Amino acid sequence: MKKTLLSALVACMAFCSCTNDNGTGNTNATEPNMIGKWDIVEANGLSTDSAETSPFIEFCDSGMVNGHASVNTFFGQYTIKGDSIFFNQMGATTMMGHDMEVETAILTAIAQCATLELQDSLLCAKDHDGNVVLSMKRN
C-alpha cells in the first residue's frame, strides 16, 4: 500500500512539472493548439457522461501526457510527427470502480490512437483505419 501511494505521489509530481520546453527551447508537439487539458467526451463511440470522475487528458509541451480515465489516472509520453501521434512508456493506476466500461473504452482508445485532427472545437484521435476513437474538447 505504501509503495503504491509513493508511486502515485512521484507520478503526480512528474506531471505537475510540465514545462514549456524540454530543455532545448523546442517543443515536441508540432501542433501547439493541442497543448493543455482536454475533456474526453467520447471513447470508441461510448459517451463519457456516466464516468465516475470526469475523464480528461493533458498534453504538456515537454512531451509528457497524463489524465484521468474515470477511475484511474494514466501517464506517459507522447510524440507528434505531422498528424501522427505516438504514445510510449504509458502507465496507469490500477484501482477498481463500480463501473469500468468508460475506463476500459478510454484506455483502449488511447492504445489505438494513430492520428490527431482538430474538427471544429473537438480534438479527434483516429485509429490506423481513420475511425475516430477518442473525442476531446478543450477544458
N, C-alpha and C positions, 0 to 999 in steps of 0.2 A: 504494500500500500504506500509506504513512504517513498519507495523507488518510483512508483507511478506518479505520485504527486510531484516529486522532484523533477522528473522528466517533463511533465506538463508545465512546470514553472520555467524550466530552461527554454522550452519551445515558445512560451509566451514572451519571454524576454527577447528572444531572437526576432520575433515578429514585431514587437513594439519598436525595434530598432531599424525599421525600414528607412532607408536614406534616399537622397536624391540621386546618388550615383554609386558606382561600385569601386570608388577609389581612383578611377581613371578620368572622371568627369563625363563619362559616357553612360547612357542608359541601355539596358538590354532590350527594351521594348522599342520597336520601330514605330509603333502607333501610340503616341503619348496620350491620346484620348481614352485609352483603356486603363491607365494607371489610376488606382484608387479602389474604393469599395463599391461592389455591385450586389444588389439583392438578387438572389436566384429565384425566379418566378416559375420556371418550369424545367423539368429534367426528364428527358426521354418521353415527352408527351404527358407527364404527370404534373399537375399543378402542385405547388408547394404550400398552398393555403392550409393544409392540415398538418404542417410540420410542428413538432413540439416547441421548437425555437426557430425564429425567422432565419432561414439559411442565407448565407452571403459568401462571397469570395472577394478577396482583396489582393490586387496585383500591386506590388511595390516596384518602383523603378530600379531597384537593386537586383531584380530577378527572383525575389522571394515571393511566394504566394501563400496565403493562409485563408481560412474561412471556417464556417460552421455549416454542417450538413444536416441539421435538425436535432440530432442527439449529440454527435461527436464533432470535435474540431479536427481539421486537417491542415497540413502544412507541407511545404516542399519548395521546389524551384521550378521556374519556367523559362523558356527561351522562345523568342519570336523571330522567325525568318520569313520575311514577306508577309503573307497572310496565314502562314502555318504557325501553330503553337505546339510546343513540346513540353510536357511535364516530366520532371525526374526527381528522384530522391524524395518521393511523396511518402507521407506517413499520416496516421490518424490515431486519435484516442480510441479506446475500444469499450465504451460503456453500452449497456443495453437500455432501450427505451420501450415504452408501451407499444409504439407503432414504428417499425423500422422501414416502412415502404418508401417514404420520401428520402430517407437517409440512403438506402440502397440505390435508388434511382439517381441521386446526385453523385455518389461516389462512382457508380458505373459510368455515368455520363462524362465525368472528368477523365476517366481512363480512355474513353472513346474519342475525346477531342482531337481534331486534326487541324482545323482552320477556324479563324475568327472573322466575323463580319459585323460591322455596325449597320443595323437596319432601323432607321428612324431613331427611336430612343432606346432600342434594345441592342445589347451586345450578344450576338448569337454564336455559339460554338457548334461546329458541324463535324460529323464523322467523315471518314475517308470516302463515303458514298455521297456526301453532300446533304445528308439528313441533319436537321437541327436537333442536337442532343441536349443543349443547355441554353436557356434564355435568361438573360440578366438585365436588370435595369439599374441605372445609376442610383446610388444610395443618397 
